[in-house]
Amino acid sequence: MNKKEYKRYWEDVDERLIYAELDDRSWLLPESLFGYKKADSLYIYHQGKLSAFYSNKDTKEEARLGYDFYSRDANIAHVIGIKKEAKRKMDAFLLSLKDLRVLEISTAELIRLMLETLDHQTDALRAHFLDQPQFFEHFELEDDFRHVQKFEALAKARYEYSRKTWSEGLGFNHQLFTEYGRRSGLTLPEAESITRAELATGKFDKAVLRERSEKYVIHSNFHNHRTHSTFLPNSRLKLISVAAR
């Protein structure tokens, strides 16, 4: 069997499993705009850091499609508009809950708000992942000042809209997950190591969440997830670090 090769494209601190799920499924928007399917990714959490590894095959295709997509100025304006809209929706959502008393709401309402916040965080990540570094690899080979001007606007929108939107949603959901953990006998890291399906159904194993809070591996095959506590013994993988988030 041939060894699979992956490159690390970003790394983040203390991003638990519930958010890694969002990261992977947020690729659905770039896929719909670029016209492809991301086939094979790994998300590895260990020693407090989550790293995302994308297969060489996927990243080569994304570099090609990104060059075609971002060669058109209208698409850059469209992406900036998507980022602005995600920020607007998150701001309106959080404003509507500014007087929320988390300790006083029912557990059912708490879970509903957690899931709704995750939806807004997903929108932020979808916008964020529209300008991942592999999309611009071919542009970097060209000595053209016009590219610099275009991508400076995109970089500014990345920070002002999608990054801030994600951070605001994450901060709010930390509060909700903290309360959910208190009611469920879980620490915050354990509570945020739950899957969305487990959260929605209320069915989870505390021992499994404890293990995931320390380490986990998600293998995404066309966004279908297999979650493990570590690599399988027979895995044949080559992981290469190339960039940070």
C-alpha positions as CSV (number, residue, x, y, z in Angstrom):
1,M,0.0,0.0,0.0
2,N,1.3,3.4,-0.9
3,K,2.1,5.9,1.8
4,K,-0.3,8.9,1.9
5,E,1.3,12.3,2.1
6,Y,-0.2,15.3,3.8
7,K,0.9,18.8,4.4
8,R,0.1,20.9,7.5
9,Y,-1.6,24.1,6.5
10,W,-2.5,25.6,9.8
11,E,-2.3,25.1,13.6
12,D,-4.3,26.5,16.4
13,V,-4.2,26.3,20.2
14,D,-6.9,24.5,22.3
15,E,-9.3,23.9,19.4
16,R,-11.4,21.0,20.7
17,L,-13.2,18.4,18.7
18,I,-16.5,20.3,18.4
19,Y,-14.7,23.1,16.5
20,A,-12.5,20.8,14.4
21,E,-15.8,19.3,13.0
22,L,-16.8,22.8,12.0
23,D,-13.4,23.4,10.4
24,D,-13.7,20.5,8.1
25,R,-17.4,21.0,7.1
26,S,-16.7,24.7,6.5
27,W,-14.9,23.7,3.3
28,L,-18.3,23.1,1.7
29,L,-18.6,26.8,0.7
30,P,-15.2,27.0,-1.0
31,E,-16.0,23.7,-2.8
32,S,-19.3,25.1,-4.1
33,L,-17.6,28.3,-5.4
34,F,-14.5,26.6,-6.8
35,G,-16.3,23.6,-8.2
36,Y,-14.5,20.6,-6.5
37,K,-14.7,18.2,-3.6
38,K,-12.0,18.1,-0.8
39,A,-11.4,14.4,-0.5
40,D,-8.9,13.7,2.3
41,S,-7.9,15.6,5.4
42,L,-6.5,14.9,8.9
43,Y,-7.1,16.9,12.0
44,I,-4.7,16.0,14.8
45,Y,-5.0,17.4,18.4
46,H,-2.1,16.7,20.7
47,Q,-0.4,18.7,23.5
48,G,-2.9,21.5,23.3
49,K,-2.6,22.2,19.6
50,L,-4.8,21.3,16.7
51,S,-3.1,20.9,13.3
52,A,-4.9,20.5,10.0
53,F,-3.2,18.3,7.3
54,Y,-4.5,18.3,3.7
55,S,-3.6,15.7,1.2
56,N,-1.1,16.6,-1.5
57,K,-3.6,15.7,-4.2
58,D,-6.2,18.1,-2.8
59,T,-3.8,21.0,-2.3
60,K,-2.5,20.8,-5.8
61,E,-6.0,20.9,-7.2
62,E,-6.9,23.8,-4.8
63,A,-3.8,25.8,-6.0
64,R,-4.9,25.4,-9.6
65,L,-8.6,26.3,-8.9
66,G,-7.7,29.2,-6.6
67,Y,-5.6,30.8,-9.3
68,D,-8.5,30.6,-11.8
69,F,-11.0,31.9,-9.2
70,Y,-9.0,34.8,-7.8
71,S,-7.8,35.9,-11.3
72,R,-11.2,37.5,-11.6
73,D,-11.6,40.7,-9.6
74,A,-15.3,40.2,-9.2
75,N,-14.7,37.1,-7.2
76,I,-12.5,38.9,-4.7
77,A,-15.3,41.5,-4.1
78,H,-17.8,38.6,-3.8
79,V,-15.6,36.9,-1.1
80,I,-15.2,40.1,0.9
81,G,-19.0,40.5,0.7
82,I,-19.5,37.0,2.2
83,K,-17.1,37.9,5.0
84,K,-19.0,41.1,5.8
85,E,-22.4,39.3,5.8
86,A,-21.1,36.6,8.2
87,K,-19.9,39.4,10.6
88,R,-23.3,41.2,10.3
89,K,-25.2,38.0,11.2
90,M,-23.0,37.2,14.2
91,D,-23.2,40.8,15.5
92,A,-27.0,40.7,15.3
93,F,-27.2,37.3,17.0
94,L,-24.9,38.3,19.9
95,L,-26.7,41.7,20.3
96,S,-30.0,39.9,20.7
97,L,-28.5,37.9,23.6
98,K,-26.7,40.6,25.4
99,D,-29.0,40.3,28.4
100,L,-28.9,36.5,28.5
101,R,-28.6,35.0,32.0
102,V,-27.0,31.7,31.3
103,L,-27.6,30.2,34.8
104,E,-31.3,30.8,34.6
105,I,-32.2,29.1,31.2
106,S,-33.2,25.5,30.8
107,T,-30.8,22.9,29.6
108,A,-32.8,22.5,26.4
109,E,-32.6,26.2,25.7
110,L,-28.9,26.2,26.6
111,I,-28.2,23.4,24.0
112,R,-30.3,25.2,21.4
113,L,-28.2,28.4,21.8
114,M,-25.0,26.3,21.7
115,L,-26.0,24.8,18.4
116,E,-27.1,28.1,16.9
117,T,-23.8,29.7,17.9
118,L,-22.0,26.8,16.2
119,D,-24.0,27.6,13.1
120,H,-22.8,31.2,13.1
121,Q,-19.2,30.1,13.8
122,T,-19.5,27.8,10.8
123,D,-20.5,30.7,8.6
124,A,-17.5,32.6,9.9
125,L,-15.2,29.7,9.0
126,R,-16.7,29.2,5.6
127,A,-15.8,32.8,4.8
128,H,-12.4,32.4,6.4
129,F,-11.5,29.3,4.4
130,L,-12.2,31.1,1.1
131,D,-8.7,32.5,1.3
132,Q,-6.5,29.7,2.5
133,P,-2.8,29.9,1.5
134,Q,-2.8,27.1,-1.0
135,F,-5.2,29.0,-3.2
136,F,-2.5,31.6,-3.8
137,E,0.6,29.5,-4.4
138,H,0.6,30.1,-8.2
139,F,0.2,33.9,-7.7
140,E,3.3,34.0,-5.5
141,L,5.3,32.8,-8.5
142,E,4.4,35.9,-10.5
143,D,6.0,39.3,-10.0
144,D,2.9,41.4,-10.5
145,F,2.0,44.3,-8.2
146,R,-1.6,44.0,-9.2
147,H,-1.8,40.8,-7.2
148,V,-0.4,42.5,-4.2
149,Q,-3.1,45.2,-4.3
150,K,-5.9,42.7,-4.7
151,F,-4.8,40.4,-1.9
152,E,-4.1,43.2,0.6
153,A,-7.8,44.0,0.4
154,L,-8.7,40.4,0.9
155,A,-6.2,40.0,3.8
156,K,-7.8,43.1,5.5
157,A,-11.3,41.6,5.2
158,R,-10.0,38.2,6.5
159,Y,-8.9,39.9,9.8
160,E,-11.7,42.5,10.1
161,Y,-14.6,40.2,9.3
162,S,-14.0,36.5,9.4
163,R,-11.4,36.2,12.1
164,K,-13.2,38.7,14.4
165,T,-16.5,36.9,13.7
166,W,-15.0,33.5,14.7
167,S,-13.4,34.9,17.8
168,E,-16.6,36.6,19.0
169,G,-18.6,33.4,18.5
170,L,-16.0,31.3,20.2
171,G,-15.9,33.6,23.2
172,F,-19.7,33.4,23.6
173,N,-19.8,29.6,23.1
174,H,-17.1,29.2,25.8
175,Q,-19.6,30.6,28.2
176,L,-22.3,28.3,27.1
177,F,-20.1,25.2,27.1
178,T,-18.8,26.1,30.5
179,E,-22.3,26.1,31.9
180,Y,-23.2,22.9,30.0
181,G,-20.1,21.3,31.5
182,R,-21.1,22.4,35.0
183,R,-24.6,20.8,34.6
184,S,-23.1,17.6,33.0
185,G,-20.2,17.1,35.3
186,L,-17.6,18.0,32.6
187,T,-14.7,20.4,32.5
188,L,-14.8,22.9,29.6
189,P,-12.2,21.0,27.6
190,E,-14.3,17.8,28.0
191,A,-17.5,19.6,27.1
192,E,-16.0,21.0,23.9
193,S,-14.7,17.6,23.0
194,I,-18.3,16.4,22.3
195,T,-19.5,16.0,18.7
196,R,-22.4,18.0,17.4
197,A,-24.5,14.8,17.1
198,E,-23.7,13.9,20.8
199,L,-24.7,17.4,21.9
200,A,-28.0,17.4,20.0
201,T,-29.0,14.0,21.3
202,G,-27.5,14.3,24.8
203,K,-25.9,10.9,24.5
204,F,-22.2,10.8,25.3
205,D,-19.6,8.9,27.2
206,K,-17.7,10.9,29.8
207,A,-14.6,8.7,29.6
208,V,-14.5,9.2,25.8
209,L,-14.8,13.0,26.2
210,R,-12.0,12.9,28.8
211,E,-9.7,11.1,26.4
212,R,-10.6,13.4,23.4
213,S,-9.8,16.4,25.6
214,E,-6.2,15.3,25.6
215,K,-5.8,14.0,22.0
216,Y,-7.8,13.0,19.0
217,V,-7.5,12.4,15.3
218,I,-10.2,13.1,12.8
219,H,-9.9,11.6,9.3
220,S,-12.2,13.3,6.9
221,N,-13.1,11.5,3.7
222,F,-15.4,13.8,1.7
223,H,-16.4,15.3,5.1
224,N,-17.4,11.9,6.5
225,H,-15.6,11.7,9.8
226,R,-13.8,8.9,11.6
227,T,-12.6,9.9,15.0
228,H,-9.8,8.1,16.9
229,S,-7.9,8.7,20.1
230,T,-4.6,8.2,18.2
231,F,-3.2,6.9,14.8
232,L,-4.1,3.4,14.0
233,P,-1.0,1.1,14.2
234,N,-1.2,0.2,10.5
235,S,-1.6,3.8,9.2
236,R,0.9,4.7,6.5
237,L,1.1,8.4,6.6
238,K,3.7,11.1,5.8
239,L,3.0,14.4,7.5
240,I,4.9,17.5,6.4
241,S,4.6,20.9,8.2
242,V,4.6,23.8,5.8
243,A,2.6,26.7,7.3
244,A,0.8,28.1,10.2
245,R,-2.8,29.5,10.4
